[in-house]
Amino acid sequence: MSLNQLQTGVQQVADGANPVARSGKTGETIVSELQGPYYENAYRGNVFVAAQTAATAAIATAAGGATLVLFNPSNNTKNLVILDVTVCLETETGQTAKVAFQLAGAATGTTQTLTTPLTGLSSIVGGSNKPSGVTLVSSTFSNAAVPLRYLGALSQAATNTTGVTGVVSFKDEVKGAIIVPPGSYVGIYGLTAGTIGDASIVASMTWAEVNAL
């Protein structure tokens, strides 16, 4: 049997055995996870988290403002790979505040004002590794963010209102589909068609840091 050949069917093997990799009936390789999908990167200290400690009013895409942002300095040697984003409604003031949110970003441009940093942490609880990506809740960049993907929408009535469905949080499993290379940033922004100022939010991001080739 050649080294690149697969075997179709269930196997029962003992510790120390050298089994052949498994195949499905259409020739696909069968793989199942032992740990979570990000365990290896997390265990090696390459996964980081940041969560707001106070709410900020939702803002539209712009070159700056008060919203959760992940910034990758131009002199960094790592790509920041977004794994997930969570957004929660903290307060709202409109009778029926409804706001769609997007992950938006851009190259930073020539100037960056990093007004209010937010501490990023290792995903290993109590771990000492520090991220090279910079998280902020207030910042300004030369280039305005442009939409990359929609994250979800929040809706909440200010008072009990028949027929108004409340959506007060959502999580987007980005799973590495968005990469923030050195010299760029991403942030969480509300869609301008919504009543943005009605919603105050808290948000968090999880990302992996991988060598930029």
C-alpha positions in Angstrom: 0.0 0.0 0.0 1.5 3.4 -1.0 2.0 6.0 1.7 -0.6 8.4 0.3 -3.4 5.7 0.2 -6.5 5.9 2.4 -8.6 3.1 3.8 -12.4 3.2 3.7 -14.3 2.0 6.8 -14.2 2.1 10.5 -11.0 1.1 12.3 -10.4 -0.3 15.8 -6.7 0.2 16.8 -4.8 -0.1 20.0 -2.4 2.5 21.5 1.0 2.3 19.7 -0.5 1.1 16.4 0.3 2.7 13.0 -3.2 2.9 11.3 -3.8 4.0 7.7 -5.6 7.3 7.4 -9.4 6.9 6.8 -11.5 7.7 3.7 -15.2 8.1 3.1 -17.0 6.3 0.3 -16.4 9.2 -2.1 -12.6 9.3 -1.5 -12.6 12.1 1.0 -10.2 12.1 3.9 -12.1 11.7 7.3 -10.8 13.8 10.2 -12.4 14.3 13.6 -11.3 16.7 16.3 -10.0 15.6 19.6 -9.8 19.1 21.1 -11.5 22.3 20.0 -10.6 23.7 16.6 -8.2 26.4 18.0 -6.7 24.3 20.8 -3.2 23.9 19.2 -2.8 27.6 18.5 -4.3 28.6 21.9 -2.1 26.1 23.8 1.0 27.5 22.0 0.1 31.0 23.2 -0.9 32.4 19.8 -4.6 33.2 20.5 -5.7 36.4 22.2 -8.9 38.0 23.4 -10.1 41.5 24.2 -13.4 42.6 25.7 -14.8 46.0 26.4 -15.1 46.9 30.0 -17.6 49.7 29.4 -20.2 50.4 26.7 -19.7 52.7 23.7 -22.4 54.3 21.5 -22.5 52.6 18.1 -20.9 54.6 15.4 -20.9 54.5 11.6 -17.8 53.6 9.6 -15.3 56.3 9.8 -11.6 57.1 10.2 -11.9 57.2 13.9 -14.2 57.1 16.9 -15.1 55.2 20.0 -15.6 51.6 19.1 -13.7 48.3 19.6 -10.8 48.2 17.1 -8.0 45.8 16.5 -4.9 47.5 15.0 -1.9 45.8 13.5 1.2 48.1 13.6 3.1 48.4 10.3 6.3 47.2 11.9 4.7 44.0 13.2 5.8 40.6 11.9 2.4 38.9 12.5 -0.9 38.6 10.7 -3.9 39.0 13.0 -6.4 36.3 12.1 -9.9 37.0 13.3 -11.6 34.0 14.9 -14.8 35.4 16.3 -16.6 38.7 17.2 -19.3 39.1 19.8 -21.5 42.2 20.2 -24.0 42.8 23.1 -26.6 45.5 23.5 -25.9 47.3 26.8 -28.5 50.1 26.6 -30.8 51.7 24.0 -32.8 54.9 24.1 -35.1 54.7 21.0 -38.6 53.2 21.2 -37.5 50.4 18.9 -33.8 50.7 18.3 -32.7 48.5 15.4 -29.1 48.6 14.3 -27.2 46.3 11.9 -23.5 45.9 12.6 -20.5 45.2 10.4 -16.8 44.4 10.7 -15.1 47.1 8.7 -11.4 47.9 8.2 -8.7 49.4 6.0 -5.0 50.1 5.7 -4.3 52.6 8.5 -2.7 55.3 6.3 0.1 57.6 7.3 -1.1 58.6 10.8 -2.7 56.8 13.8 -4.0 58.3 17.0 -4.4 55.5 19.6 -6.5 57.4 22.1 -7.8 54.7 24.5 -6.1 51.3 24.5 -7.8 48.2 25.7 -5.7 45.4 27.2 -5.6 42.3 25.1 -5.0 39.0 26.9 -3.8 35.5 26.2 -6.6 33.0 25.7 -4.8 30.9 28.2 -6.4 32.1 31.5 -3.7 33.7 33.5 -1.2 33.3 30.6 1.7 35.7 30.3 1.9 36.0 26.5 1.0 39.5 25.2 -0.5 40.2 21.8 1.4 42.2 19.2 -2.0 43.4 17.9 -3.3 46.5 19.7 -6.9 46.7 20.8 -8.5 50.1 21.4 -11.9 51.6 22.2 -11.1 55.0 20.8 -8.7 55.7 17.9 -8.3 57.7 14.7 -6.7 56.5 11.4 -5.9 58.3 8.1 -8.1 55.9 6.1 -11.7 55.3 6.9 -12.9 51.8 7.5 -14.8 50.0 4.7 -17.3 47.2 5.3 -15.9 43.7 5.2 -18.8 41.5 6.4 -22.0 41.9 8.4 -21.9 40.6 11.9 -25.6 40.7 12.9 -28.3 43.1 14.1 -29.6 44.3 17.5 -33.2 45.2 18.2 -34.8 46.1 21.5 -38.0 48.1 22.5 -37.5 50.8 25.1 -40.7 49.6 26.8 -42.8 46.4 26.5 -44.2 46.6 22.9 -46.3 43.9 21.3 -44.7 42.5 18.2 -41.2 43.8 18.8 -38.7 41.0 18.9 -35.7 41.7 21.1 -32.2 40.7 19.8 -29.7 41.8 22.4 -26.5 39.9 21.4 -24.9 37.9 18.6 -21.7 36.2 17.8 -20.0 35.8 14.4 -17.7 32.8 14.0 -15.3 34.4 11.6 -13.0 31.4 11.7 -10.0 33.0 10.1 -11.8 34.4 7.1 -10.6 37.9 7.8 -6.9 38.6 8.1 -5.5 41.9 9.4 -2.0 42.3 8.0 0.6 44.7 9.4 -0.4 48.4 8.7 -4.2 47.8 8.9 -7.1 47.7 11.3 -10.6 46.4 11.8 -13.4 47.6 14.0 -17.1 47.2 14.8 -19.5 49.7 13.2 -23.2 50.3 12.8 -24.9 50.6 9.5 -25.9 54.2 8.7 -29.4 53.3 7.7 -30.2 52.3 11.4 -30.7 54.6 14.3 -27.1 54.2 15.4 -27.1 56.6 18.3 -29.9 54.6 20.0 -27.6 51.7 20.8 -24.8 51.4 23.2 -22.8 48.2 22.9 -20.1 46.1 24.4 -18.0 43.8 22.2 -15.2 41.3 22.2 -12.8 39.8 19.7 -10.8 36.6 19.5 -7.8 36.4 17.1 -4.8 34.3 16.4 -1.3 35.8 15.6 0.5 34.0 12.7 3.9 34.8 11.2 3.4 37.1 8.2 5.2 35.4 5.3 
